C-alpha cells in the first residue's frame, strides 16, 4: 500500500504564525508535528510538539533526575503566565531543519525505516517540494488492523460458503 492512501491533510506553518496556532492545528488534526513553508510554499522545516515541550518545559538537567521526581513537583511546573508567553512566540523560535520525508508513492516499510532513523513518529509526504500530507506510526497501525479485519472477514465468508 502506498502512503498517499494513509496521509492526513494538515495546514502548514508560515513566518509570523504563533506557537498557539501550531498547537491548534496539531490538535485539530491529531498530529505530532507540522511542516514550515517559505514564501514559495516549499517545505523548509518543521515543528514538533515533542521538541517544543522539551525546549519549553523540560530542561536537560531535569532529564537526569526525571525518574526521581515526586508527584508533588509543582514547584517546577509551568506557570500560566509562562504558557501564555510561550504560546505567543513565533513558530520560528522552535523551527527544526531536519524533516523526515518521502514521496507519497513510497512504501510503508520505507516510511517506517526513515521514521526510525530520525526517531520520529511521523513523516511528511513531499512531491517536487510540495507538501502533500503526513503519515504517523499510529495511522500505519490502524491500517494494519483494518487489513487484518478484512482478511478475517473474507476467511469467515469463505468458511461459511463451504
Secondary structure, DSSP 8 states (H G I E B T S, - for coil): -BGGGT-B----B-TT-BHHHHHHHHHHHT-SEEEEE-TTS-EEEEEEHHHHHHHHH--HHHHHTGGG--TT-GGGS--HHHHHHHHTSBGGGG-B----EE-TTSBHHHHHHHHHHTT-SEEEEEETTEEEEEEEHHHHHHHHHHHHHHHHHHHHHHHHH-
